Amino acid sequence: MDERYDLITFGRSSIDLYSNDIGAAFPNIRTFGAYIGGSPLNIAVGASRLGLKTALLTAVGTDKVGEFILERLHRENVETRFIPKKPGTRTSAVLLGIEPPDKFPITFYRENAADIQLSIDDVLATPIEGAGALEVSGSALAKEPSRSAAFFAAERAEAAGVTVYLDLDFRADQWHDPRAFGINIRALLPKVAVAIGTEEEINAAMLKDPADITIRESQITAPEIRGDVEANVRALLGCGPKALVVKRGARGADIYLYNGEVVHAPGFPVEVVSVLGAGDAFAAGFIYGRRQGWDWYKSARMGNACGAIVVTRIGCADFMPYLDEALGFIESRGGF
């Protein structure tokens, strides 16, 4: 079997249980719909739907939830043969509420998570050197052994000339200390070509003073973090990546290049149903564009379009757009 992939993504995966009762407060939810999720999984599915040949390096437990994820990935044409099953662990689960316009409570069940047990041996069993790109999730750095596995995967990719993307993917409740997130991100950046994150994630990657972080119950996975975004962008670029992409929601995205140039790609105004999965849709569209040889602007516009489509829906991987849909969306709004 041909082992060359346009994109291999690395990190967490889960069954996502989305509220079917849009607008209901979490205690009043009556039913959930079952989907697949986790940032690297979402990006792999999104890129596959756009036409890239993708593979996912995650891990599942020897349980029915793991079977559910693997079957859904097969349906999405995402390669699963590098996904190990880890005995004695559990496949992750996530419960998600939808209270537009600004409340999307998330509860993670990641105790003894299978994907945290990804190992250096699992990386060795994956054909990273033959890939066009590797995408690593920042949440994979939160615990061992996946932390070392992630560093090793990036090291292998960089040495082989494979483009390494890092999605900052800051989830405060996954870290023993939120400042440890930045320490690990800054250590990995010398192996990274392109980093992608929100303004809050950029600030989190440079967080040193606990007074700069506010975590309320509804924000536990995406807290409000204060900081000078522009200064923090410059500091992170100083760690080695060629580009740092800042996702700014409805305002679009800005690509900061190591030579000081800044490329702004405007967003697409839409009515928001749920912001969950929008950032992963952006990453899928953006990486797709770069794999086609598109410039920074056109690639980011593609990412913005994919994100805009997903926010009009209720979920992540299962709601990613296909290529014709994304291109039609862009064309209907004036083109790139």
Sequence and secondary structure as in RCSB ss.txt:
>XXXX:A:sequence
MDERYDLITFGRSSIDLYSNDIGAAFPNIRTFGAYIGGSPLNIAVGASRLGLKTALLTAVGTDKVGEFILERLHR
ENVETRFIPKKPGTRTSAVLLGIEPPDKFPITFYRENAADIQLSIDDVLATPIEGAGALEVSGSALAKEPSRSAA
FFAAERAEAAGVTVYLDLDFRADQWHDPRAFGINIRALLPKVAVAIGTEEEINAAMLKDPADITIRESQITAPEI
RGDVEANVRALLGCGPKALVVKRGARGADIYLYNGEVVHAPGFPVEVVSVLGAGDAFAAGFIYGRRQGWDWYKSA
RMGNACGAIVVTRIGCADFMPYLDEALGFIESRGGF
>XXXX:A:secstr
     SEEEES  EEEEEESSTT  GGG   EEEEEE HHHHHHHHHHHHT  EEEE  B SSHHHHHHHHHHHH
TTEE TT  B TT B EEEEE  BTTTB  EEEE TTBGGGG  HHHHHTS GGG SEEEEEGGGGSSTTHHHHH
HHHHHHHHHTT EEEEE    GGGSSSHHHHHHHHHHHGGG SEEEEEHHHHHHTT   GGGEE  GGGTTS EE
 S HHHHHHHHHTTS SEEEEE GGG EEEEETTS EEEE       S  TTHHHHHHHHHHHHHHTT  HHHHH
HHHHHHHHHHTTSS SGGG   HHHHHHHHHHTT  
